[in-house]
Amino acid sequence: MKLYHSSNSPYARKVRVLIIERNLGDKVEVVAVDTSDTNGPLSKVNPLGKVPALETEDDGIVLDSLVICEYLDGYTKSASSPGKVMDIHEKCFIAIGNGMLDVGYAARMESQRPENLKWQTWKDKLFGKINRTLDYLESIAHTIPSEATIGAIGLACALEWLQFRHPDGDWLSHRPKLSKWAVTFGQRPSMVDTRPV
């Protein structure tokens, strides 16, 4: 299998972390691509030009970070050891992580616009959504899994990406429980090895 990614994509990072956590490094070749190259290898497997994209031998192309994570997570399980079925709480953690990334990405695109076209009110609204979500996560921090579930990986990658791309945001300093979880989870070798630069 081949995973097409760009090194600073938090969506692709979730999959890269999962590959390490599930010991799939010998089964998945990780290929860095330039998402702006419309003639490059990525456009041949994903016409949207988005990462991550997984090229498989048996099931063709698998797109979207969540679908790829579920595919690879299932790949590590056998009929005799099916593992834990994803429950509603796990799915909610996945949705929260993806939602924060989507909102954070929109805020990043807003900040990249020419100065005369920037809309601060819109950016403030987006950051308000992130801060309300972080407050919610602080209130339920004791329920966030310490093991490397798909939801926990997604949350950790989203939190680190926010700090990487929006370093001026005061994301965790007044959220001690969430901060402690994020720091602890961020020390996993899979997180250290895939940290954006």
N, C-alpha and C positions, 0 to 999 in steps of 0.2 A: 504494500500500500504506500501511497505518497500523500503527504499532507503539505499543501501549498499554504504558505503563511507570509506575513511581514512581521518583523521582529517586535514592533511596538504596538501591534494590534492586540487590544485586550481580548477580543473575541477569539482570535487565533491562540492567544496565550492560554486560555482556558483548556483548549484541546492539548496543547503542548504539555501543560501540567498534568493532565489526565494520562497522557501517554507515559510520562515518567512514573506516576503513581501506580499505574496498572502494569508496569514492566513490559511495555509494548515497543520499546526502543528498537528491538531487533526485527519487529514486524512492520514498522512504519518509518519510511524515509521522510525526513522533514526537509522541505525544499523552500528556501527563501525566494520570494518573487517581488517584483516591482509592480504594485497595483496600477500604476499610471501607464504601464507599457501595454497598449492595446494589441500588440502583436506577440506578446510574450506567452509563456506556457499557461499562465492563469486564465487568460481569455479563451483558451482552447478547452478548459474543463469547466469554467463558469463564465457564461456570457455576461453576467452582471459585473464581472471583474472584482468581486468581493472575496476577501479571505475570512475564514479558512475555507478550503475546499479539499475534500479527501477523494483520491482516486483509488478505487479498489479493483481487485482482480475479478471478484465474483458478483458484486452488486453495482458496478458502474460508479458513477460520481455521486458522492454524498455531500450535500451543501448545508450550510448554517451550523454555527458552533454547537447549538443544543442538539441538533440531529446527529452531528458527528460524535459528540460526547456520548450520547445514548447508544449509538452504533458501536463505538469502541468499548464502552462499558459492557455491553452485551457480548462483544467478541471475547471478553476475558472470562465469561461464565460458560459453564457446560451444563448439560441436562442434569447431571448428577449433583451439581453445585450451582443452582441458579442464582444464589445471592438474594439480597433483600429487594423486594419490589419497592419502587419509588412511591412514597406516600404523598398525601396532599401537602404536608408541611414542606417536604423536600421540593416539590414543584413550585411552591410559593417562594422559597429562597431562590430558586432558579429565576423566577419571574422578576423578583426584586433586583437581583444582580443585573439581569439584562436590561431592566427598566432604567436603572441608574446609569448604565453605560450609554443607552440610547439618548437619555436627557443630557448627560455629560458631553456626548459627541456633538449634539446640536449646539450646546453652549460653546464648544471649541470652534465649530464652523462659524458661529456668530463672531467670535473674537478674531477670526482670520479675515473677515471682510474689510474692505477699505474703511478708513476712519470715518468718512462722511456717510457711510452706509450702515454703521453699527447701530444696533438698537439695544441700548442698555436696559430698558424696561423689560424686554423679552429675556435677556440674559439673566436679570435678577429673578424673573419668574421661574426660569429653569433651575437656577441655584436654590430657590425656595423649595422646589419639589425635591431636590436632592437632600437638603437639610431636614425637611420633614421626614423623609425616608430614613435618614440616619438617626433621627430622634426615635423613630419607631424601632429600628434595629437595636438601639441602646436599651430600649425598654424590654426587649425580648432576647437580649444577648445570651442569656443562660440557655436558650433553646437552640442556638446555632451550633451545628455539629462540629466537633473537634476533629473528626476523621475526614478524610478527603473525599467527601461526596461530591457529586456534580454541583449541587447547590452551594456548598461551602467553597469549592474552588472558584465558582463564578463570583461569589461575594468578595472573596479575597482579591481576585483579579480586578474587580470593579473598584474596590477601595484603594488599591495601590495605583490604579490608572488615574483616579481622581487626583491623588496627590502628585502624580507625575505630570499630568497635563494641566491641572488647575492648582498649582502649588500655593497660590495666594488664599485659597479657600481654607477656612479653619475647620477642617472636616472632623478630626478626631480628638483634639486637645480637651474638649469639654464633654467627651463621651467616653469615660474611662473603661467601662465594661467592653464596649465595642472595640476600643483601642487595644485593650489587652488581648482580646481574641485575635484581632488582625495582626498584631505583632507576633503572637505565638504561632499562628498559622503561617505567617510570612517567613518564618524561620525554616520551614520544611525545605529540604534540598530541591524539590521540584519548583518551588516558588523562587528560591535564590537563583537557580540555573536559568530561569526564564524571565527574570526581572528586566523591564524596559530600560534602555540606556539613552 
